[in-house]
Amino acid sequence: VQLVESGGGLVQAGGSLRLSCAASGFRISTYTMSWYRQAPGKERELVAAITSAGGSGSTNYADSMKGRFTISRENAKDTVYLQMNSLKPEDTAVYYCKAGKGPFSYWGQGTQVTVSS
């Protein structure tokens, strides 16, 4: 079982990045998929989540990301995405992907996003 994030990097403020999270060893279709982030010296926080089809594929965002970030999933490819627009320096963090279902959860290793001012 593995989650692998990609797409991070260095971008100027106002720019965009698209993160991907590819799962292997299990199918994501019945899992709630989430993105979290952790900035230096801060606790890990929820960025966005998307439920499985059983949960109507509904999405949820942290207030500071609403209108700028979009989470989506492609179950056929066992991949979840995070489109990030209008990036700010305070979005700098390691971004982690999580798959959750009941008491089970899997985490990726994270991808660094750095936004320069």
C-alpha positions in Angstrom: 0.0 0.0 0.0 1.5 3.3 -1.1 0.5 6.9 -1.8 3.0 8.9 -3.8 2.6 12.7 -4.1 4.1 14.7 -7.0 3.9 18.1 -8.5 5.4 20.2 -5.8 8.1 22.8 -6.4 9.0 26.5 -6.3 6.5 29.0 -7.6 6.1 32.8 -7.4 3.3 34.3 -5.5 0.2 34.4 -7.6 1.2 31.3 -9.5 -0.3 27.8 -9.7 0.6 24.3 -9.1 -1.2 21.0 -9.5 -0.4 18.2 -7.0 -1.1 14.6 -7.8 -1.3 11.6 -5.4 -1.1 8.2 -6.9 -2.2 5.1 -5.0 -0.9 1.6 -5.4 -1.8 -1.6 -3.6 -5.4 -0.6 -3.1 -8.2 1.1 -4.9 -9.2 4.6 -3.8 -12.8 4.5 -4.9 -14.2 3.7 -1.5 -11.9 6.0 0.4 -12.2 9.6 1.4 -9.2 11.3 0.0 -7.6 14.3 1.6 -4.8 16.8 1.3 -3.0 18.1 4.4 -0.1 20.4 4.8 2.5 21.2 7.4 4.6 24.3 7.5 7.8 24.5 9.5 7.1 24.9 13.2 3.3 24.4 12.7 0.9 21.5 13.1 -0.3 19.5 10.2 -3.6 21.0 8.9 -6.4 19.8 6.6 -6.3 21.5 3.2 -9.2 19.8 1.4 -11.0 16.5 1.3 -13.3 14.6 -1.1 -15.5 11.8 -0.2 -16.1 8.6 -2.1 -19.0 8.2 -4.5 -20.9 6.7 -1.5 -20.5 10.1 0.1 -21.6 11.8 -3.1 -18.0 12.9 -3.8 -18.6 16.0 -1.8 -15.7 18.3 -1.1 -14.6 20.3 1.9 -12.0 23.0 2.2 -10.2 24.9 4.9 -11.4 28.5 4.9 -8.1 30.0 3.7 -8.1 27.7 0.6 -11.7 28.2 -0.5 -11.9 29.7 -3.9 -8.2 29.1 -4.6 -7.7 25.3 -4.3 -9.7 22.5 -6.0 -9.6 18.9 -5.0 -10.6 16.2 -7.5 -10.3 12.5 -7.9 -10.0 10.1 -10.8 -10.8 6.7 -9.4 -10.0 4.8 -12.6 -6.4 6.0 -12.2 -6.4 5.7 -8.4 -5.3 9.3 -8.3 -6.4 12.4 -6.5 -5.4 16.0 -7.4 -5.1 19.4 -5.8 -5.2 22.3 -8.1 -3.7 25.3 -6.3 -4.2 28.8 -7.8 -3.3 32.3 -6.5 -0.6 30.9 -4.3 0.7 32.9 -1.4 3.9 32.7 0.5 2.0 31.4 3.5 1.0 28.4 1.4 4.6 27.2 1.7 4.5 23.8 3.3 4.9 20.1 2.8 1.7 18.7 1.3 0.6 15.3 2.2 -2.1 13.0 0.7 -4.2 10.8 2.9 -6.7 8.0 2.2 -9.2 7.2 4.9 -11.9 4.7 5.5 -13.3 4.0 8.9 -10.4 3.2 11.2 -8.0 2.8 8.4 -5.8 5.5 6.9 -2.8 5.7 4.7 -0.4 8.7 4.2 2.0 9.7 1.6 5.5 11.0 2.2 4.7 14.5 1.1 5.8 16.9 -1.5 7.3 20.3 -0.9 5.6 23.5 -2.1 7.5 26.7 -1.8 5.9 30.0 -2.8 8.3 33.0 -3.1 7.2 36.6 -2.6 
